[in-house]
């Protein structure tokens, strides 16, 4: 019973929370005793030497519980009859033991030591309160009425006295280190760079002695941010302090750890997409949700959209059409955090329609003054390392930049401001594969910020990035270079500059031919970004993109790659030249097939858009083929009910074109083409 309770609670438990579960009234005495024995053994298995703080409190608490363990084992072995009143006391002890076990687990967590140091006084108080709870229960137990030997009775009475007068206090060394940490944070808050020796002293006390252990502490605090809204400022300050420590204190990265391998893979293999995940869009407005809420039907909408729906007198779910039991709106915080993460990592800025001063990505907020100053100090440190460091130090500096810029817009802005872009561009010419990969990956993260894009272009960075795209030392470096092109093309001005370079688009098309999904996908998305400039369409067509993309549709089993390739073909099919290029590449039957088999709404919508554009730009030749294809019309009718409003509009228009063609065919008046004016009206 004890293991089940602890495992179920531990799975979702936040640090320093104690969700103890009281045993059921129907629990038999033998089962209750067995569970108490297991809990007591688990607590006694903690050794004070394995704790970096609160060692005295841990030692005293485990000593007392070890004596009680002897009592429980004696009662269990004898099969003694336990009166109802004592069973109630044992149930109370069971609850308290669970809390003590949770507290021990938290104090011994290797990845949460800095956070626990800030909570030292609270933890000491909890030890004192819980031991006092044990004493209160023991006072209520008539030991003289229990069938055990006198020696154990004397030990229990001794524990009761000690627990009653227990003086569990905050260890003086823990208190001093907590004060030292607060002093360092106060310095950072005032914009004073901390003394490295003092920083090392705190880290050594907590036994944070490697890059990986420091990084684990950062990851813990970042996860805690998602759940602890009351202490956001403190958490951000601690993250800033640890990031500064990781960059400045630890000279080498211990790459051999499994955690580092996962980080390396995730940083190197970032796959782009033309499409915002459908679950992130409001079913009513089709915009990215900034405040997702769930209604009684279980569907999620943006708060402003569903509130407007309700205010209009609608009491049914817009999506399922079922009658709602209530109009209560429940915030979907988990989805909101996923959307915020997606927007932050992809440079998407979404303005809340209610408050135009707020954005999902919080572009200028570091979370606290201490975190902001820590980022400024370490950004300056990294920019100097990129210029004056050894090759190993430069590699580490570039790697740190890619991690720091990964999810924080403020970090990106700060790193760009401190001058990291020009030396990173210089490192693209390095002969070392790891150094080149780290440099291009760091630039990719910084290119998500407008100031980073500007500095890359102003520093004539397109040429070295193009060189990596074409002849990078690794496939990973080439894939990331394609991603940099995509982020640079998010600016209208830079789309023109990149498109006019005679080598960029052909190089991207060549990469689509590669076997790796990441390389194909990033190149396709980069081409999509460049197509936002109309004059780039002819360049993409002349580079032979259409047959390459059609071949990708036919051969790839990756749904994201297929959807992104369709998005590019939609843009190209809008022109007569692009439409005929699709026909020459035999795209028509393939797109019709995908329309029927695609599982994503975006994929189906793109197929309908391509087929409509082909009908408009080519005419009866295409429409006649679609009219004979039995699967087309059912697929289009399904889009009318299951697709987005935009998809339904395209499907309805294509249905009308096909029906009009069929009517004219029977009347013998089929024309050579559909009016091109119709396409303009449908867009």
C-alpha positions as CSV (number, residue, x, y, z in Angstrom):
1,X,0.0,0.0,0.0
2,X,2.8,2.4,0.9
3,X,4.6,1.9,-2.5
4,X,1.3,2.4,-4.4
5,X,0.6,5.6,-2.6
6,X,4.1,7.0,-3.0
7,X,4.4,6.1,-6.6
8,X,1.0,7.6,-7.6
9,X,1.8,10.8,-5.7
10,X,5.4,11.1,-6.8
11,X,4.4,10.9,-10.5
12,X,2.7,14.3,-10.4
13,X,4.0,15.8,-7.2
14,X,5.6,19.2,-7.1
15,X,8.7,19.8,-4.9
16,X,7.9,20.6,-1.2
17,X,4.3,19.5,-1.6
18,X,3.1,16.6,0.6
19,X,0.0,15.0,-0.9
20,X,-0.3,12.3,1.8
21,X,-3.2,9.8,1.5
22,X,-5.0,8.5,4.6
23,X,-5.4,4.7,4.7
24,X,-9.0,3.5,4.2
25,X,-11.0,2.8,7.3
26,X,-11.5,-0.8,6.1
27,X,-7.7,-1.4,5.9
28,X,-6.9,-4.4,8.0
29,X,-4.4,-4.0,11.0
30,X,-1.9,-6.3,9.4
31,X,-2.0,-4.4,6.1
32,X,-1.6,-1.1,7.9
33,X,1.3,-2.4,9.9
34,X,3.0,-3.8,6.8
35,X,2.6,-0.5,5.0
36,X,4.0,1.4,8.0
37,X,7.0,-0.9,8.1
38,X,7.6,-0.2,4.4
39,X,7.4,3.5,4.8
40,X,9.6,3.5,7.9
41,X,12.2,1.4,6.0
42,X,12.1,3.7,3.0
43,X,12.8,6.7,5.3
44,X,15.6,4.9,7.2
45,X,17.2,4.1,3.9
46,X,18.1,7.7,3.5
47,X,21.6,8.4,4.9
48,X,22.5,11.8,6.2
49,X,25.8,11.7,4.3
50,X,23.9,11.7,1.0
51,X,22.4,15.1,1.8
52,X,24.2,18.3,1.1
53,X,22.1,20.2,3.7
54,X,19.8,19.5,6.7
55,X,22.0,16.6,7.6
56,X,21.4,16.9,11.4
57,X,17.6,17.1,10.9
58,X,17.7,14.0,8.6
59,X,19.9,12.1,11.0
60,X,17.7,12.9,14.0
61,X,14.4,12.1,12.2
62,X,15.6,8.8,10.7
63,X,17.0,7.7,14.2
64,X,13.6,8.2,15.8
65,X,11.7,6.4,13.0
66,X,14.2,3.5,13.1
67,X,13.1,2.9,16.7
68,X,9.5,3.0,15.8
69,X,10.2,0.6,13.0
70,X,11.3,-1.9,15.6
71,X,7.9,-1.5,17.3
72,X,6.0,-2.1,14.1
73,X,8.0,-5.1,13.2
74,X,7.5,-6.6,16.7
75,X,3.7,-6.1,16.5
76,X,3.6,-7.6,13.0
77,X,5.7,-10.6,13.8
78,X,3.7,-11.4,16.9
79,X,0.4,-10.9,15.2
80,X,-0.8,-8.9,18.1
81,X,-4.4,-7.7,18.3
82,X,-4.5,-3.9,17.9
83,X,-7.4,-2.0,19.4
84,X,-9.4,0.3,17.2
85,X,-8.0,3.5,19.0
86,X,-4.5,2.4,18.3
87,X,-5.3,1.7,14.7
88,X,-6.5,5.3,14.3
89,X,-3.2,6.5,15.8
90,X,-1.3,4.3,13.3
91,X,-3.3,5.8,10.5
92,X,-2.2,9.2,11.6
93,X,1.4,8.0,11.8
94,X,1.0,6.6,8.2
95,X,0.1,10.1,6.9
96,X,2.9,11.8,8.8
97,X,5.4,9.2,7.5
98,X,4.4,9.8,4.0
99,X,5.0,13.5,4.4
100,X,8.5,12.8,6.0
101,X,9.3,10.6,3.0
102,X,8.3,13.2,0.5
103,X,10.4,15.8,2.4
104,X,13.4,13.4,2.4
105,X,13.0,12.8,-1.3
106,X,13.0,16.6,-2.0
107,X,16.0,17.3,0.2
108,X,18.0,14.6,-1.6
109,X,17.1,15.6,-5.2
110,X,20.4,16.2,-7.1
111,X,18.8,18.5,-9.7
112,X,17.0,20.8,-7.2
113,X,19.7,21.8,-4.7
114,X,19.8,25.5,-5.4
115,X,16.1,25.7,-5.1
116,X,16.1,23.7,-1.9
117,X,18.8,26.0,-0.5
118,X,16.4,29.0,-1.0
119,X,13.8,27.0,1.0
120,X,16.1,26.1,3.8
121,X,14.1,27.8,6.6
122,X,10.8,26.3,5.3
123,X,12.4,22.8,5.2
124,X,13.7,23.1,8.7
125,X,10.3,24.2,9.9
126,X,8.7,21.2,8.1
127,X,11.1,18.8,9.9
128,X,10.2,20.3,13.2
129,X,6.4,20.2,12.5
130,X,6.4,16.6,11.3
131,X,8.5,15.3,14.2
132,X,6.1,17.2,16.5
133,X,3.1,15.4,14.7
134,X,4.8,12.1,15.5
135,X,5.1,13.1,19.1
136,X,1.5,14.0,19.4
137,X,0.4,10.6,18.0
138,X,2.8,8.7,20.3
139,X,1.4,10.6,23.3
140,X,-2.0,9.3,22.4
141,X,-0.9,5.6,22.2
142,X,-1.2,3.6,25.4
143,X,2.0,1.8,25.1
144,X,1.4,-0.1,28.3
145,X,-1.6,-1.8,26.7
146,X,0.4,-3.1,23.7
147,X,1.7,-6.7,23.7
148,X,5.4,-6.0,23.3
149,X,8.5,-6.5,25.5
150,X,9.5,-3.9,28.1
151,X,12.7,-3.0,26.2
152,X,10.8,-1.8,23.2
153,X,8.2,0.0,25.4
154,X,11.1,1.9,27.0
155,X,12.5,2.8,23.6
156,X,9.1,4.1,22.3
157,X,8.7,6.2,25.5
158,X,12.2,7.6,25.0
159,X,11.4,8.5,21.4
160,X,8.1,10.2,22.5
161,X,10.0,12.4,25.0
162,X,12.7,13.3,22.4
163,X,10.1,14.1,19.8
164,X,8.2,16.3,22.2
165,X,11.3,18.3,23.0
166,X,12.8,18.0,19.6
167,X,14.7,21.1,18.6
168,X,15.2,20.6,14.9
169,X,16.6,23.9,13.6
170,X,18.2,25.2,10.4
171,X,21.8,24.2,10.2
172,X,24.1,27.2,10.6
173,X,26.2,26.3,7.5
174,X,23.0,26.0,5.5
175,X,21.9,29.4,6.8
176,X,25.2,31.0,5.9
177,X,25.2,29.6,2.3
178,X,21.6,30.7,1.8
179,X,22.6,34.2,2.9
180,X,25.5,34.1,0.5
181,X,23.2,33.1,-2.3
182,X,20.8,36.0,-1.5
183,X,23.8,38.3,-1.5
184,X,24.8,37.2,-5.0
185,X,21.3,37.6,-6.3
186,X,21.1,41.1,-4.8
187,X,24.4,42.0,-6.5
188,X,23.0,40.8,-9.9
189,X,19.8,42.7,-9.3
190,X,21.8,45.9,-8.8
191,X,23.8,45.2,-11.9
192,X,27.0,44.2,-10.1
193,X,28.9,41.2,-11.6
194,X,29.4,38.6,-8.8
195,X,32.8,37.5,-7.5
196,X,33.6,34.2,-9.3
197,X,35.2,32.8,-6.1
198,X,32.0,33.4,-4.1
199,X,29.9,31.8,-6.8
200,X,32.2,28.8,-6.8
201,X,31.9,28.6,-3.0
202,X,28.1,28.3,-3.2
203,X,28.2,25.7,-6.0
204,X,30.8,23.6,-4.2
205,X,28.7,23.6,-1.0
206,X,25.8,22.3,-3.0
207,X,28.2,19.8,-4.8
208,X,27.3,21.3,-8.2
209,X,30.7,20.4,-9.7
210,X,30.2,19.9,-13.4
211,X,28.5,21.5,-16.5
212,X,25.9,18.8,-16.6
213,X,24.9,19.0,-12.9
214,X,24.6,22.8,-13.3
215,X,22.5,22.3,-16.5
216,X,20.2,19.8,-14.7
217,X,19.6,22.5,-12.0
218,X,18.6,24.9,-14.7
219,X,16.2,22.4,-16.3
220,X,14.5,21.8,-13.0
221,X,14.0,25.5,-12.4
222,X,12.6,26.0,-16.0
223,X,10.1,23.2,-15.4
224,X,9.2,24.7,-12.0
225,X,8.3,27.9,-13.8
226,X,5.4,26.1,-15.5
227,X,3.8,25.4,-12.1
228,X,4.9,28.0,-9.7
229,X,3.4,31.4,-10.7
230,X,3.9,32.9,-7.3
231,X,7.7,32.8,-7.4
232,X,8.4,33.6,-11.0
233,X,10.8,36.4,-10.3
234,X,12.9,34.3,-7.9
235,X,13.0,31.3,-10.2
236,X,14.1,33.5,-13.1
237,X,16.8,35.1,-10.9
238,X,18.1,31.6,-10.0
239,X,18.0,30.5,-13.6
240,X,20.0,33.6,-14.6
241,X,22.5,32.9,-11.8
242,X,23.0,29.3,-12.9
243,X,23.3,30.2,-16.6
244,X,26.0,32.7,-15.6
245,X,27.7,29.9,-13.6
246,X,27.4,27.3,-16.3
247,X,29.0,29.7,-18.9
248,X,31.7,31.3,-16.7
249,X,32.6,28.7,-14.1
250,X,32.6,25.4,-16.0
251,X,35.2,25.6,-18.8
252,X,34.4,22.2,-20.3
253,X,31.2,20.4,-21.2
254,X,31.0,16.7,-20.2
255,X,29.5,15.5,-23.5
256,X,29.6,11.9,-22.4
257,X,26.4,12.2,-20.2
258,X,23.2,10.8,-21.7
259,X,21.5,14.1,-21.0
260,X,24.0,16.0,-23.1
261,X,23.5,13.6,-26.0
262,X,19.8,14.3,-26.0
263,X,20.4,18.1,-25.9
264,X,22.9,17.8,-28.7
265,X,20.5,15.9,-30.9
266,X,17.6,18.2,-30.2
267,X,19.7,21.3,-30.9
268,X,21.1,20.0,-34.2
269,X,18.0,18.5,-35.6
270,X,15.4,21.2,-35.5
271,X,12.8,20.6,-38.2
272,X,10.8,23.5,-39.5
273,X,7.2,23.6,-40.7
274,X,5.1,25.8,-42.9
275,X,2.1,25.0,-40.8
276,X,1.2,26.0,-37.3
277,X,-0.1,22.9,-35.5
278,X,-3.9,22.7,-36.0
279,X,-4.6,22.2,-32.3
280,X,-3.0,25.6,-31.6
281,X,-5.7,27.4,-33.7
282,X,-9.1,28.5,-32.5
283,X,-11.8,26.5,-34.4
284,X,-13.8,29.7,-34.6
285,X,-11.3,32.4,-35.6
286,X,-8.6,30.0,-37.0
287,X,-6.0,32.2,-35.3
288,X,-3.4,31.0,-32.9
289,X,-4.9,30.9,-29.4
290,X,-3.5,33.3,-26.9
291,X,-5.9,32.4,-24.1
292,X,-7.3,28.8,-24.7
293,X,-10.3,27.7,-22.6
294,X,-12.2,24.5,-22.6
295,X,-16.0,24.4,-22.5
296,X,-18.3,21.7,-21.1
297,X,-18.3,19.8,-24.5
298,X,-14.6,19.2,-24.0
299,X,-13.6,21.4,-27.0
300,X,-11.1,24.2,-26.7
301,X,-11.4,27.8,-28.1
302,X,-9.8,31.1,-27.7
303,X,-11.5,32.9,-24.8
304,X,-12.4,36.0,-26.9
305,X,-13.9,34.0,-29.7
306,X,-16.0,31.6,-27.6
307,X,-17.1,34.5,-25.3
308,X,-18.4,36.4,-28.3
309,X,-20.2,33.2,-29.4
310,X,-21.9,32.9,-26.1
311,X,-22.8,36.7,-26.0
312,X,-24.6,36.2,-29.3
313,X,-27.0,33.9,-27.5
314,X,-25.6,30.6,-28.7
315,X,-25.7,27.8,-26.1
316,X,-24.3,25.0,-28.3
317,X,-20.7,24.0,-29.0
318,X,-19.6,25.6,-32.3
319,X,-17.7,22.4,-33.3
320,X,-19.8,19.5,-32.0
321,X,-23.2,21.3,-32.1
322,X,-24.2,19.7,-28.9
323,X,-26.2,21.6,-26.3
324,X,-24.0,22.8,-23.5
325,X,-24.8,22.1,-19.8
326,X,-23.1,25.4,-18.8
327,X,-21.1,28.3,-20.3
328,X,-18.3,27.9,-17.9
329,X,-14.8,28.6,-19.4
330,X,-12.0,26.5,-17.9
331,X,-8.5,27.8,-18.7
332,X,-6.4,25.2,-20.6
333,X,-3.1,26.1,-19.1
334,X,-1.2,23.1,-20.5
335,X,-2.1,24.0,-24.1
336,X,-1.3,27.6,-23.4
337,X,2.2,26.7,-22.3
338,X,2.7,24.5,-25.4
339,X,1.5,27.4,-27.7
340,X,3.8,29.8,-25.9
341,X,6.8,27.4,-26.3
342,X,6.0,26.9,-30.0
343,X,5.7,30.6,-30.7
344,X,8.9,31.4,-28.7
345,X,11.0,28.7,-30.4
346,X,9.8,29.6,-33.9
347,X,9.9,33.4,-33.6
348,X,6.1,33.8,-33.9
349,X,4.8,36.9,-32.2
350,X,1.0,36.7,-31.4
351,X,-0.8,39.8,-30.2
352,X,-3.6,39.2,-27.7
353,X,-6.7,40.8,-29.3
354,X,-7.8,42.0,-25.8
355,X,-4.5,43.6,-24.8
356,X,-2.3,44.7,-27.7
357,X,0.6,45.5,-25.3
358,X,1.1,41.8,-24.5
359,X,2.6,39.1,-26.7
360,X,2.9,35.4,-26.2
361,X,6.6,35.6,-26.5
362,X,7.2,38.4,-23.9
363,X,9.9,39.9,-26.1
364,X,11.5,42.3,-23.6
365,X,11.1,40.5,-20.3
366,X,13.9,38.5,-18.7
367,X,11.7,37.6,-15.7
368,X,13.7,39.6,-13.1
369,X,16.4,42.3,-13.0
370,X,18.9,39.8,-11.7
371,X,18.2,37.5,-14.6
372,X,18.5,40.4,-17.1
373,X,21.9,41.5,-15.7
374,X,23.2,37.9,-15.5
375,X,22.3,37.5,-19.2
376,X,24.1,40.7,-20.1
377,X,27.3,39.7,-18.2
378,X,27.5,36.2,-19.7
379,X,26.6,37.5,-23.2
380,X,29.6,39.9,-23.0
381,X,31.7,37.0,-21.7
382,X,30.7,34.8,-24.7
383,X,31.3,37.4,-27.3
384,X,34.8,37.8,-26.0
385,X,35.4,34.1,-26.0
386,X,34.2,33.8,-29.6
387,X,37.0,36.3,-30.6
388,X,39.9,35.6,-28.2
389,X,39.3,32.0,-27.0
390,X,41.0,28.8,-28.0
391,X,39.2,26.6,-30.5
392,X,37.7,24.5,-27.7
393,X,36.5,27.6,-25.9
394,X,35.0,29.0,-29.1
395,X,33.1,25.8,-29.6
396,X,31.8,25.8,-26.1
397,X,30.8,29.5,-26.4
398,X,28.9,28.9,-29.6
399,X,27.2,25.9,-28.0
400,X,26.2,28.0,-25.0
401,X,24.7,30.6,-27.3
402,X,22.5,28.1,-29.1
403,X,21.2,26.8,-25.7
404,X,20.6,30.3,-24.3
405,X,18.9,31.5,-27.4
406,X,16.8,28.4,-27.8
407,X,13.6,29.6,-26.1
408,X,14.1,33.1,-24.7
409,X,13.5,36.1,-27.0
410,X,15.2,38.3,-24.4
411,X,18.3,36.1,-24.5
412,X,18.4,36.4,-28.2
413,X,18.2,40.1,-28.2
414,X,20.8,40.4,-25.5
415,X,23.3,38.1,-27.3
416,X,22.8,40.0,-30.5
417,X,23.3,43.3,-28.7
418,X,26.6,42.2,-27.1
419,X,28.1,41.5,-30.6
420,X,28.0,37.7,-30.9
421,X,26.8,37.6,-34.5
422,X,30.0,38.8,-36.4
423,X,32.4,36.3,-34.7
424,X,29.9,33.5,-35.2
425,X,29.8,34.3,-38.9
426,X,33.6,34.1,-39.0
427,X,33.5,30.7,-37.4
428,X,31.5,29.3,-40.3
429,X,34.7,29.0,-42.2
430,X,36.2,26.8,-39.5
431,X,37.8,23.4,-40.4
432,X,36.4,21.8,-37.3
433,X,33.0,20.1,-37.8
434,X,31.8,20.6,-34.2
435,X,32.8,24.3,-34.3
436,X,31.0,24.9,-37.6
437,X,27.9,23.0,-36.4
438,X,27.7,25.0,-33.2
439,X,28.3,28.3,-34.9
440,X,25.6,27.8,-37.6
441,X,23.2,26.5,-34.9
442,X,23.8,29.5,-32.8
443,X,23.1,31.8,-35.7
444,X,19.9,29.9,-36.5
445,X,18.6,30.7,-33.0
446,X,19.7,34.3,-33.2
447,X,18.1,34.7,-36.7
448,X,14.7,34.2,-35.1
449,X,15.1,37.7,-33.7
450,X,14.7,40.8,-36.0
451,X,17.8,42.4,-34.6
452,X,19.7,39.1,-35.3
453,X,18.4,39.0,-38.9
454,X,19.5,42.6,-39.4
455,X,23.0,42.1,-38.1
456,X,23.5,39.0,-40.1
457,X,22.6,40.8,-43.3
458,X,24.6,43.9,-42.4
459,X,27.6,41.8,-41.6
460,X,27.4,40.2,-45.1
461,X,26.5,36.9,-43.5
462,X,24.5,35.5,-46.4
463,X,27.6,34.5,-48.3
464,X,29.2,32.3,-45.5
465,X,25.7,30.9,-44.7
466,X,25.2,29.9,-48.3
467,X,28.7,28.3,-48.3
468,X,27.6,26.1,-45.4
469,X,24.3,25.3,-47.1
470,X,26.2,24.1,-50.2
471,X,29.4,22.6,-48.8
472,X,29.0,22.3,-45.0
473,X,31.2,19.9,-43.1
474,X,28.2,17.9,-42.0
475,X,24.6,17.3,-43.1
476,X,23.5,18.7,-39.8
477,X,25.3,22.0,-40.5
478,X,23.7,22.2,-44.0
479,X,20.2,21.5,-42.6
480,X,20.6,24.3,-40.1
481,X,21.8,26.7,-42.8
482,X,18.5,26.1,-44.6
483,X,16.7,27.0,-41.4
484,X,18.7,30.2,-41.2
485,X,17.6,31.1,-44.7
486,X,14.0,30.5,-43.7
487,X,14.2,32.8,-40.7
488,X,16.0,35.5,-42.7
489,X,13.2,35.3,-45.4
490,X,10.6,36.3,-42.8
491,X,11.6,39.9,-43.5
492,X,10.2,41.3,-46.8
493,X,13.4,43.2,-47.5
494,X,15.6,40.1,-47.0
495,X,13.4,37.9,-49.1
496,X,14.2,40.1,-52.0
497,X,18.0,40.1,-51.3
498,X,18.1,36.3,-50.8
499,X,15.9,35.6,-53.9
500,X,18.1,37.7,-56.1
501,X,21.2,35.7,-55.1
502,X,21.6,33.3,-58.0
503,X,22.8,30.4,-55.8
504,X,20.5,30.3,-52.8
505,X,17.3,28.8,-54.3
506,X,19.1,26.3,-56.5
507,X,21.0,25.1,-53.5
508,X,17.8,24.7,-51.5
509,X,16.2,22.7,-54.3
510,X,19.3,20.4,-54.5
511,X,18.9,19.8,-50.7
512,X,15.3,18.7,-51.2
513,X,16.8,15.8,-53.3
514,X,18.7,14.5,-50.2
515,X,17.6,11.4,-48.4
516,X,17.3,12.8,-44.9
517,X,13.9,14.1,-43.9
518,X,15.3,17.0,-41.9
519,X,17.3,18.3,-44.9
520,X,14.3,18.0,-47.2
521,X,11.9,19.6,-44.8
522,X,14.0,22.6,-43.8
523,X,14.8,23.3,-47.5
524,X,11.1,23.0,-48.5
525,X,10.1,25.4,-45.7
526,X,12.9,27.8,-46.7
527,X,11.6,27.8,-50.3
528,X,8.1,28.5,-48.9
529,X,9.4,31.5,-47.1
530,X,11.0,32.9,-50.2
531,X,7.8,32.4,-52.2
532,X,6.2,35.1,-50.1
533,X,7.8,37.4,-52.6
534,X,6.0,37.1,-55.8
535,X,9.1,37.7,-58.0
536,X,10.8,34.7,-56.5
537,X,8.3,32.3,-58.0
538,X,9.9,32.3,-61.5
539,X,13.3,31.7,-59.9
540,X,12.0,28.7,-58.0
541,X,10.4,27.3,-61.1
542,X,13.5,27.8,-63.2
543,X,15.5,25.9,-60.5
544,X,13.4,22.8,-61.2
545,X,11.6,22.8,-57.8
546,X,8.3,21.4,-59.1
547,X,9.4,17.9,-60.3
548,X,11.6,17.6,-57.2
549,X,8.6,18.4,-54.9
550,X,6.3,16.1,-56.8
551,X,8.8,13.3,-56.4
552,X,8.9,14.1,-52.7
553,X,5.1,13.7,-52.5
554,X,5.3,10.4,-54.2
555,X,8.2,8.9,-52.2
556,X,7.9,10.4,-48.7
557,X,5.9,8.8,-45.9
558,X,6.5,11.8,-43.6
559,X,3.2,13.6,-43.1
560,X,4.8,17.0,-42.2
561,X,7.1,16.9,-45.2
562,X,4.2,16.1,-47.5
563,X,2.1,18.9,-46.1
564,X,4.9,21.4,-46.4
565,X,5.6,20.3,-50.0
566,X,1.9,20.8,-50.8
567,X,2.1,24.3,-49.3
568,X,4.9,25.2,-51.7
569,X,3.0,23.7,-54.7
570,X,-0.1,25.8,-53.8
571,X,2.0,29.0,-54.1
572,X,3.5,27.9,-57.4
573,X,0.2,26.7,-58.9
574,X,-1.2,30.2,-58.6
575,X,0.5,31.2,-61.9
576,X,-0.1,29.7,-65.3
577,X,3.6,28.8,-65.6
578,X,3.5,27.0,-62.3
579,X,0.3,25.2,-63.1
580,X,1.7,23.8,-66.3
581,X,4.9,22.9,-64.5
582,X,2.8,20.8,-62.2
583,X,1.0,19.1,-65.1
584,X,4.3,18.3,-66.8
585,X,5.5,16.7,-63.5
586,X,2.4,14.6,-63.5
587,X,1.2,16.1,-60.2
588,X,-2.5,16.0,-61.0
589,X,-3.3,12.3,-60.2
590,X,-1.0,12.3,-57.2
591,X,-2.6,15.4,-55.6
592,X,-6.1,13.9,-56.3
593,X,-4.9,10.8,-54.5
594,X,-3.5,12.7,-51.5
595,X,-6.8,14.7,-51.3
596,X,-8.5,11.4,-50.5
597,X,-5.9,9.8,-48.2
598,X,-4.5,12.8,-46.3
599,X,-5.2,12.8,-42.6
600,X,-4.5,16.4,-41.8
601,X,-7.0,19.2,-42.6
602,X,-4.1,21.3,-43.9
603,X,-3.0,18.7,-46.3
604,X,-6.6,18.3,-47.7
605,X,-7.0,22.1,-48.0
606,X,-3.7,22.4,-49.9
607,X,-4.8,19.6,-52.3
608,X,-8.1,21.4,-53.0
609,X,-6.3,24.7,-53.5
610,X,-3.9,23.1,-56.0
611,X,-6.6,21.4,-58.0
612,X,-8.7,24.6,-58.1
613,X,-5.7,26.6,-59.4
614,X,-5.0,23.9,-62.0
615,X,-8.6,24.1,-63.2
616,X,-8.5,27.9,-63.4
617,X,-5.1,28.2,-65.0
618,X,-5.2,25.2,-67.4
619,X,-8.9,24.7,-67.9
620,X,-11.0,21.9,-69.3
621,X,-8.1,19.5,-69.7
622,X,-7.7,19.3,-65.9
623,X,-11.4,19.7,-65.0
624,X,-12.3,16.8,-67.3
625,X,-9.8,14.5,-65.5
626,X,-11.2,15.5,-62.1
627,X,-14.8,15.0,-63.2
628,X,-14.0,11.4,-64.1
629,X,-12.1,10.7,-60.9
630,X,-14.7,9.1,-58.6
631,X,-12.8,9.9,-55.3
632,X,-12.6,13.6,-55.9
633,X,-16.2,14.8,-55.3
634,X,-16.7,12.8,-52.0
635,X,-13.4,14.2,-50.6
636,X,-14.4,17.7,-51.5
637,X,-17.9,17.3,-49.9
638,X,-16.2,16.1,-46.7
639,X,-14.1,19.3,-46.7
640,X,-17.4,21.3,-46.7
641,X,-18.3,19.9,-43.3
642,X,-15.0,18.9,-41.7
643,X,-12.6,21.5,-43.1
644,X,-11.8,25.1,-42.0
645,X,-13.9,27.9,-43.5
646,X,-11.1,28.6,-46.0
647,X,-10.9,24.9,-47.0
648,X,-14.6,24.8,-47.4
649,X,-14.5,27.9,-49.6
650,X,-11.9,26.3,-51.9
651,X,-13.8,22.9,-51.9
652,X,-17.1,24.7,-52.8
653,X,-15.5,26.6,-55.6
654,X,-13.9,23.5,-57.1
655,X,-17.2,21.5,-56.8
656,X,-18.9,24.3,-58.7
657,X,-16.2,24.3,-61.4
658,X,-16.5,20.5,-61.9
659,X,-20.3,20.6,-61.9
660,X,-20.3,23.5,-64.4
661,X,-17.9,21.5,-66.6
662,X,-20.2,18.4,-66.4
663,X,-23.3,20.5,-67.3
664,X,-21.5,22.0,-70.3
665,X,-20.2,18.6,-71.4
666,X,-23.7,17.2,-71.6
667,X,-24.9,20.3,-73.5
668,X,-21.9,20.2,-75.8
669,X,-20.5,23.6,-74.9
670,X,-17.4,22.8,-72.9
671,X,-14.9,25.7,-73.1
672,X,-11.2,25.5,-73.2
673,X,-10.7,27.2,-69.8
674,X,-12.3,28.6,-66.8
675,X,-12.2,32.3,-66.4
676,X,-9.1,33.4,-64.6
677,X,-11.1,36.1,-63.0
678,X,-12.8,33.4,-60.9
679,X,-9.4,32.6,-59.2
680,X,-9.0,36.2,-58.1
681,X,-12.4,36.2,-56.5
682,X,-11.8,33.0,-54.7
683,X,-8.5,33.9,-53.0
